[in-house]
Amino acid sequence: MTTVATKPFADQKPGTSGLRKKVPVFQQPHYAENFIQSVFDSLEGFEGKTLVIGGDGRYFNREVIQTAIAMAAANGFGKVMVGQGGILSTPAASHVIRKYKAFGGLILSASHNPGGPHEDFGIKYNTGNGGPAPEKITDAIFEKSKTISRFLIADIGKVDIDTIGKSDAAGMTVEVIDPVADYAELMETLFDFDAIRRLFKSGFRVRFDAMHAVTGPYAKEILEKRLGAPDHTARNYHPLPDFGGHHPDPNLVHAKHLYDEMMGPEAPDFGAASDGDGDRNLIIGKGIFITPSDSLAMLAANAHLTPGYKAGLKGIARSMPTSGAADRVAEKLGVGMYETPTGWKFFGNLLDAGMATICGEESAGTGSDHVREKDGLWAVLLWLNILAVRSESAKEIATKHWATYGRNYYSRHDYEEVESDKANALVDELRAKLASLPGTTVRGLKIEKADDFAYHDPVDGSVSKNQGIRILFEGGSRAVIRLSGTGTSGATLRLYVERYEPDPARHDLDTQEALADLLGAADDIAGIRAHTGRKGPSVIT
C-alpha cells in the first residue's frame, strides 16, 4: 500500500451525474485519483464491503478502472465486482449493486456526451440502493476534494479485467462478471418474453441503434438471442472508445438516420436507440416520433399489461421540465404524481419509499423501481411488450392515448456551449424580473405565474432551490428555462415549451408550429438570442 502526497484541484465539484470533464483534464497526474479518494473519504463503514466498478467503454475507461481497483484495495474494500472488459451499463450497474448488496459503485461514464482522446469522461458514485449519490454526499465529496493532501493506492500491477472469474489484489477479491447476464435475467422477470417472441415471429421488424455504445452487447443478447429478433436488429452494437466518431445521444439530430428510416416508405414497425451508458432511449414508431414526455405517459398508462407491473403503479414521478402528459395518467389511475428537479437522484427517495413505480425525464430517460437509474433498454422492452399485447402500432397507441387524455404539444430547444458568463447573465436577469411578470401579456399570452422552481422532498424534507425558471401562462401553457449540468464545455441553455390541447381534431398539428407563439414569447421575456448571439438552438427535440 502506498500513500501518495497530492494537492487539490479547484474544479472537482460533481454535477447532476458526477464529475465530467474532458479526457485531457482527467489525464492530469493525480486528477482521477484525487476525485476517487475524495469519494472514499466521504464514506464510512465500507471496510471489507463490495464495490461495483464499470463503465460505458469510452476512451480512458480501462485505465481509470485499473486505478479505481488499486485504490479500492488500498482503502480497505473487501471485494470489487467489475464488468468484463470494463463494460457495465449504468442501469446494469445499479442492478448489480442492488442484487449483490454491494456497498456502492463507481460508474465511469459521461453518458450521452462524445468520447475520444479529446472528448468527455466522467466518474460518479452510486450508493447501496443502486442510485446516484444524493446531494449531501456529492457536497461532501466536493468539500473533501478541496482539502485533499494524499491518496491511497495499492501496487498490484495490471489486473486482468477481460477474463470472467476471481483473482486477488493485495488481499481484496476482484471478481470479473458477465456484464449482461444479471440484467437480462431481471428483464425476463418483468416482461412477457413469450409474447414478444411471438411478435417477432409474426414478422414484426425492429431497428435498435446502440450507437456503438454500451447497450450493444445487451441488445444482441436480449433482442436477438433471447427474444429471437432477426440478426442485425441491433445495429452499431460494438462498443467503441470514441463511439465510432459519433455523438451517442439518442435524439433527432444525432440519430437522424434512424428517424429518416422510420419515416420512409419501407419503414420497420418500430425503431429505438440508446445512449453512451445505456440509460436513455429514443422511441420512434412507423411514421411517428414519440417524445420522451409522451412515452413516459403512454408506458405508465399501459404498464399493467406486463407481468412486472400487472399489480398497478404506486405512483408516477417526472422531472419538472417534463411535460404534464403523465399527470393526467396519474389522475385517471388515482395514484400519486410527483414533480422533481432534473436529475435521477431525486427519484431515489420516492422509489425507496414505495411512493412511485415509474419515473421519467424529458431528456429521454425513463425507468422504474426495478433499479435506481433510468434504463434505455428497459423502456424499449416495455414498449415491445405493450405492442405485443395490444396488437396495435405505436402510432395507433399514441393516437388513442391523445384521444383519451389530450395531447401535450411539447419541445425542448438546446443552446449548447454558450459562454458561461452570457448564460449566467441571462438567468440572473430573468430571475431578477420574475416578480414583475405575472399579469403582463406577451404576444397575446397572459402570464399567470413566474417562479424559480424549488423542490420539497416529501420523504426526507430536504429542499432543493433554483431548479429552473418557470413562466406559466393562462390556459396551462408554460415555458421553462434552465442551465443543464451534464455538459463539459461552456453552458447548455435549455428552453422547454408546452401547450395542452384537449381537442382530438387538433392533435395532428406540427409541433413547432403549435408552439410558435410560446417560443417567441419565451425569447421576448428572456432575451435568449440577444444574450447568446445565436440565431437559433443547436438541437430541437
N, C-alpha and C positions, 0 to 999 in steps of 0.2 A: 504494500500500500504506500502511496506517495502523496504527500501534502505539497501542493504547488501554490506558491505565492502569486497573487494576481491583483489587479486593480479594477475598480468598477468601470462599466460603460454607462453613459448617461441615457442611452436610448433603449432600454430593455423593459419598457412598460408594455405588458400584454394588452392586445386589443380584444375585440369580441370573440376571437378564436385563437388566442395565444399570441406568441411573438412572431411577427412576419417581417422579414427583411429580404433584401437582395442577397443572392448567394455570396458575392464577394464580402458582404458585411459579416455573414456567418463564418466565412473562411478566415477572418482575422484571428490571430493567435488568442486563445482563451475565450473567444466570444461565446461559442456554443457551450463550453464548459462552465462559464460564469452563470449562464442562464439555467442550465440543468442543476448546478449546485444550489442556486437560489431557490429552485423548486424544492429540492430535497430539504434545504434549511428551513423552509416554510411549513414542513410537515412534521408530524410526531407519530411515534408508535409503529413505524414501518420495519423495524429490525426483524429480520427473519421472514418477512412477508414477501408476497409476489408482486412483481411489477411487469406489466404488459408493455411491449415496445413494438411498434410497427409504423409503416408509412405508405405513401402512395407511389413510391418508386421514382420520384423525381430526382433530379440531379442533386448530389450531395447527401442523399438519403442513407446510403450504405455506410458512408464514413461516419456520420453522426450517430448511427445505430451502434457502431463499434465503440465510439466514445461513451455513449449512454450505458452500454453494458458494463464497461470497465468502471465507470463512476458508480453505478448501482452496486457493484461488488464492493467497492471501497467504502461506500456509505452504509453498508450493513443489510441490504436486501438479501433474503434467503434464496430467491429464485427470480429469474427473468424468463418470461414467455415471449418469443419473438416470431413473427410471421416468416415463413420460408422465403429467403431472398430479400427479407426486409419488407415484404408486401403484407399489408393488412389495411383493408378499407376502414374508414372511420366508423361506420356502423358495426362492422365486424369486430373491430377493437372494443367497442362498447359492449358487445355481446360477450366476448371472451372475458373481459373484466368481470362482468356480472356472473357468467356461468361458473367460472373457476374461483369466484370470490377473491379476486386479486385486491391488493391494497389500492391500486390505481394504475395509470398507464401514461406513457409518453407517446403522442401521435405526431409523427413528423410529416407535416403537410402544409401547403399554402392553399389548400382546397382547389378552387376553380381558377387560380392565378397561373400564369405561364410558368414553365420550368425550363431549366437550362443553365449553363455556366454563368450567365449574367442576368438570369431571371429570378424568380421568387423561391423562398424556402421558409419553413415555419416549424415551430415546436409548440405544442400545447399540452397541458396536463389535464387528464381526466381523473375524477375521484372514484371511490369504490362503488358508487352507484352506476358507473359507466358514463356519466355525463361530464361536460366541460366544467372545469373548476369554477365555482361561484366567485363573485367579485371580492368577497372577503379573503379568499385565497390568492387570487390574482393580484390584489392590492398588496398582500403580504410578500408575494414573490418580488414585486417591483421594489418594495422597501428593502428587501434583502439584497437585491441587485445593486442598490445604491451604496451599500457599505461593505460589500463582499471583499475579503482580503486573501482568501485561499479556496482552493477546491481540492477534493479528494478523488484519486483515481488509482486503479489497480494496474500493475504491469502484467497483463495477461496475454499480450500478443493479439494477433488477429483471430477472432472467433469464427468458426465455420457456421454461417447462418443459411447455407444453401442445402444442408442435409437434415432431414427431419430426424429428430432424436434428442437425447440429452447429453450434456457434457458438463465438466466442472470448470469454473473460472474463479480461482482464488477462494475456494470454499463455497461459492454460490453456484447453484444449478442453473444452467442455461438450457431451456427447452425450446427447440425449433419446432413449430407446429404447422400443419397444413392450414393456410390462411382462409380456405374456402369451406372446409368440411363442417365446422361447427355452425357457421352462418347458414349454410344450405340446409342443414338439419332443422334449424329453427324455422326457416321458411316453410318447410314441409308440415310443421305443426300449425301454421297459421292459415295456409291456403289449401284449397282442394286441387291437388296436383292432378288427380284423375280427370277432373272437369277441364283443366287447362290442356291436358294431353289430348282429350277428345277434340278440343277446339283446334289444336294444331293438325290433328289427323283429318279434320274436315276441309283442310286446305287454307285455313286462316294464315295470312302472311304477316310477319312482323320484321321490322328493321330496328335493331338496337345498336346504337353507336356508342361504344365505350370510349371513344376519343383518345385511344392509345393511353388510357389512364387505368386506374386500379380496378375498376369493375370488370375489365375484360375477362380475367380468369373466372370470376363469379358468374358472369353471363354465359360463358361457354359451358360451365358445369351445370348450371341450373336450367337455363333455357334449352340448350341443345342436348345435353346428356341425360338430364333427369326428366325433362318435360317433352323431349322428342321433337323440338323445333328443328327444321332443316339446317344443314351446315350453312354457315355464312349468315345465319340470322343475326349473330353477334359480329359486328364489324369493328375494325380497328381495335382488336382485343388484346394485342400485345402491349403491356405497359412499357413505355419508353421514358428515359430520363428527361427528354425535352418534349414529351407528348407529340412526337412526330413533327415538331416545329409549329404546332398549332396551339391555340388558346383553349384549354379544356373546360370551357364554360358552356353548359348546355342551354344556350339561348338562341334567338332567331338570327343573330348575327354570326356567331361562331359555329352554329350548326345549320347554317343556311342550306347546305346541300341536302340535309335531311328534310328540311321544310319544303324545299323545291320538289323533292321526290314525292312527298306526301300530298302535295297539291297538284301533281301531274296526272295525266290520263291513265297511266299504268301504276298508280299508287298502290302500295301494300295496304293491308287493312289497318295497321296500327304501327306507329313509329314512336321511338323513345330514345333518350340519351341520358348519360350520367356525366358527372364532372371528375375532376382530378382525383379526389379522395373518396368518391362514391356516395356522398351524402345528398347530392342534388339530383333533380330529374327534369327532363323535358318530355311532355306528353303531346303528341300530335296524332289525331285520328285522320282517316282518309278525308281530305278536304277541310279539315278544321284544326286549328291550334287551340288547345285547352290551356288557358292561362293558369299559372300556379294557384292563384286565388280560387278560381273556379274548380280546379282539380281537387283542392282541399275540400270544398263544399260537396262535390259530387262523390268523392270517396267516403266522406262521413255519412252521406245520405244512403249509401249502398253497402257500407261495410258489413251490415248484418247478414248479407248474402254469403259471407265467407265463414269457414269454421272457427277461425281465431276470434271473430267479433260477433258471432251469432247471438250472444247474450245482450248485445246492445252496447252503447257507449256511455261511459260515466260522465263525459263532458268533452268539449272541444276547446282548443286554445289556438289563438293566432297572434302573430305579431301585429302591433298597431298599424304599420303601413299596409298590411294585407287587407284586401277588400272585405267588406261586410257580408259577402255571399254566405260564408259558413254560419254567420249569426242567425240567419233565417232557418237554416237546417237545425241548429241547436234549439231554436224556439219551437219548431214543429215537433222535435223529438222530446222536448221537455227536459233537456239536460243543461248543465251549466255552460256558459260561454265566457272565456277569459281572454282579455286583450293585454298583451305583454309588450315590453320593449323588444327590439330586434336582438337576436342572439339566443341560440337554442338553450343556453344555460338557464334562462328564465322559465322554461317549461319544466325543468327538472323537479322543482318543488311540487308543482301541480301533479305531475305523473307519480312521484313517490308517495304523495298524499292520497292517491286514488281519486283525484278530482277531475282528471282528464284522461282520455284514451287516445285521441288523435289530435295532432298538432301540425301547424303549418306556417310557412313564411312565404311571402310573395316572391322571394328570391329563389324560388324553385326548390325549396326544402319542405318535405312532408315526412311525417313519421308517426309512430305510436308508442304505446307503453312497452313494446317488446324490447326496446333498447332505450338509451337516453341520448340519442343523436338522431338527426334527420337521416333518412335512408332512401337513396335513389332507387335501388333495385326493388326494395320492398314496395314502393309506390307503383312501379311497373307491374309487379306480380299481382298487386291488389286490383289494378285496372284489368289485367288479363282474367282474373278470377270473376270479376263483375261482368265483363264482356261474355265470358263463357256461360254464366248463369242466366243472364238476361237475353242472350242470343240477339243482341242489337249492336249496331255500330256505335263507335264513340260519338259520332255526330248525332245519332238518334237519342242517345242517352243525354247529351248536352241540351238538345232542343227540348226534350221533355222536362229536364230539370229546370230550365229557364221558364217554361210554361207554368210550372208548379210554384217556383219560388221567386220569379222575376229575375232579370239579368242585371248584374253589376258591371257596367262598362268600366274598364279599369286599364291603366297603363302606367309604366314606370319609365321615366326619362333620366338616363345617367349622363352626367358630365364628368368624364374621367380625367384624372391627372390635372386637375385645376390647381393653380398655385395656391398653396395653403393659406397665405395671408389674404388672398382675394376671397376664398371660400369662407374663411372665418369672419371676414368683414361683412359679407352678405348675411350670414347667420346672426351676427351681433346686431346689425342694423334692423333686421327683421324682428328679432326679439324685443328690441327697444320700442317698436311701434305696435306691438301686439294689443296693448290695452286700448289703442285708439281705433282699431279696425272694426269691432262689432258695430253694426248699424250702418256702415258705409256700403256703397254699391260700386262694383267694378264690372264693367262690360255687361251690365244688366243683371248681375248676380249679387244678391244682398248677403253680406257676411253676418252670420248669426253668432259665431263664437270664434275666438282665436286664442290658442294657448300653446305652451310648451309641455308636451306630454310627460307626466310623472306617473310611475307605477308603484302601487302599494301592494306588495306581495301578500296575498290572503293567507299564506301558510306561515311564513316566519315574521311578517310585519315589516320587513325591510322596505325602504323607499329608494327608488332609482329616478332621479330627476334629469331634465334636459334630454329627453329621449326622442325628440322630433317635434318640429313646429307644425301645428295643425290649423288650417283655415277651413272652418265649417260654414257652408252656405245654406240658406233656406232651401228646403226641399230634400235635404240629405246628401247633396254633393259635397265633395271636400277636396282639398289639396294638402299634401304633406311634404315638408322639406326637411331633409336631414343629411348629415355627413356620414358616409359609410366608414366603418372601422376595419375593412377587410383588404384594403389596398396597401401598397408599399411605396408608391411614388405620389407626391402631392396629396391632393384630396379628391375623393369622389363625391360629387354633389348629386343627390338623388331627389327627383321630384316625382311624387305619386299623385295621380288624379283619379277620381272615381265619381260615377253618376249611376244612380239606381233607376232602372226602367222596368216598371211592372207590366207594361202593355206588350203582349206577345207579338203584336203586329209591328212593333219597333225593335224586335230582337235580332234583326239581320242587318243592322247598320254597320258601316265601317267604324271600327273603334276610335281611330284618331279623329275622324270627322265628328263622331258623337261627343268627343271630349274637347273639341277645338276651342270653345269659349272658355272652358276651365283652364286649359293650358295657357291661353292668352292672359287670363285674369291672374294666374299664378305668377307669370313673368312680370306683369304690371306691378303686382304687390311686392315681389321680392327683388325685382331688378336682376334677374339671372343673367340675361345677355349683357347687360351693362356692366355687371361685376366681373363676369368671366371672360368677356370678349368673344364668346362663342356664338356662332350663328344658329347652332342647334346642338342637340345632345349627341354624345358619342354612340350610345346604344339606346334603342327603344324596345321595350318588351311589354 
